[in-house]
Amino acid sequence: MSHCHQFEPLHIRCLVIVSLCLGLIVLSGFFHAKDKSYSISKSPEELLIPSTPCHAKTNVMFLKTHKTASSTVLNIMFRFAERYNLTVALPADQLLHLGYPRTFLAQFVEDFEAIGQNYNIMCNHMRFNPSEVQKVMAPNTFYFSILRNPIPLLESSYIYYKNNVPAFRSSRDVNEYLASPTRYYRPEDFRWNIYARNIMWFDFGYDNNAEDNTEYIQAVLKEIEQNFHLILIAEYFDESMILLKHVLCWDLDDVIYFKLNSRSQDTVQTLTPASEERVKAWCSLDWKLYLHFNQSFWRRIEETIGLEVLEKEVNQLRARQKELMEACLLEQEAVGKNHIKNKAFLPFQSGAANILGYNLRQDLDKRMLRICQRMVMPELQYTSYLHAVQHPHKRRKQLGLPLLWTSLQERMQLPPTN
Ligand SMILES: Nc1ncnc2c1ncn2[C@@H]1O[C@H](COP(=O)(O)OS(=O)(=O)O)[C@@H](OP(=O)(O)O)[C@H]1O
């Protein structure tokens, strides 16, 4: 600073620099006025360019399809709901899903009779039924969903539902099942066999055993395009999050995530090339659904943000994710079910899968603990927790997990619910 007093031009330059800095600080405060729940360093470039000049959309419906990375999206949605104090359309009473696999009805939502069409967020599993969803969600709601390549999806589904799906139970492994699916699959076993064929088609509300007919498929694709504003692709999860963030006008921080509901590598089976081809034929409705929306996903990127911005922002997302993982996690990765120390964070285990979870660092202060807990909170625990917060007078959901709610809450050190 002493240089500033020596030479007049330098003095003026210093003044200009100081006022510029002050201006920047004020501006950055203005553009980032929304409560940032954790502070991750921002580059000077980011401070100069306001990331959200538009208005964040807060009425959002996410159709949670099965085995498509949808639990990670649900966690993002729940955190967003908490940040803005939004009302979530949660499963009623002891339901953990919105009536799935029954076709959705508004009465499956907790307190629908009292709250009516005033929910902001809806994202638990359901079988889509637009007219009933519209009774719950406001007319200006944004609808989106996610699809995954049916080949890895079927393998994931096979392992996860191994013990429940008759078609899976009676085959030795996924390759054997795919070698002659009709030997194991009986459409009459409707309740469980939905996971064994065209599960995404079913989740969108259609008949997963329908004939593969071009006219019918085109009609369904058109209807989905009318009902949904955006369809994401699990294989391009980070790209999907960036597109979502732009379309919803959310902050980058809103779409930072830790991968949830993944499996240990030793519970993944390898499909033979022949099996991969068979999935395309056996699940041809899902295959066509996926091909169609994979194309429109990339078209949408080109029409909106473009590949250059996409790449830049995907890198930013990964950098922030890494920062947050270092801040929150004991190990820098997900760990097997037997290595999860705090059983309150144990994800629901199913079939032959070892579903991974996370261990938090021991030295987190209160604020970071709150943030990190939410990043790793599995679907059922988070659903149950939000249900208790939103509906304090209702009976708490019995999770069927080893812990009772009270000890779950104590161990997670979550804030009181009323
Ligand atoms: N971010 C991200 N990117 C790519 N893939 C991801 C991501 N998050 C979760 N996953 C994978 O999604 C599978 C779990 O899907 P769901 O959470 O939808 O399953 S569930 O229906 O709710 O049980 C599960 O797949 P499998 O591991 O093959 O079973 C997860 O690994």
The ligand as a Gaussian input file, in Angstrom:
#p B3LYP/6-31G(d) Opt

LIG

0 1
 N      -23.891000     -41.059000     -10.623000
 C      -24.083000     -42.243000     -11.174000
 N      -23.651000     -42.503000     -12.412000
 C      -23.838000     -43.716000     -12.977000
 N      -24.460000     -44.743000     -12.346000
 C      -24.899000     -44.516000     -11.117000
 C      -24.747000     -43.275000     -10.470000
 N      -25.306000     -43.364000      -9.257000
 C      -25.779000     -44.621000      -9.141000
 N      -25.530000     -45.320000     -10.256000
 C      -25.870000     -46.724000     -10.535000
 O      -27.285000     -46.836000     -10.613000
 C      -27.705000     -48.109000     -10.103000
 C      -28.694000     -47.911000      -8.985000
 O      -29.825000     -47.327000      -9.553000
 P      -31.050000     -46.800000      -8.693000
 O      -30.568000     -45.958000      -7.589000
 O      -31.977000     -46.175000      -9.675000
 O      -31.663000     -48.155000      -8.128000
 S      -33.056000     -48.360000      -7.390000
 O      -34.039000     -48.729000      -8.401000
 O      -33.433000     -47.155000      -6.699000
 O      -32.798000     -49.486000      -6.462000
 C      -26.442000     -48.794000      -9.645000
 O      -26.013000     -49.600000     -10.721000
 P      -25.311000     -51.028000     -10.484000
 O      -24.102000     -50.738000      -9.639000
 O      -24.972000     -51.498000     -11.862000
 O      -26.300000     -51.886000      -9.788000
 C      -25.487000     -47.643000      -9.410000
 O      -24.133000     -48.016000      -9.493000

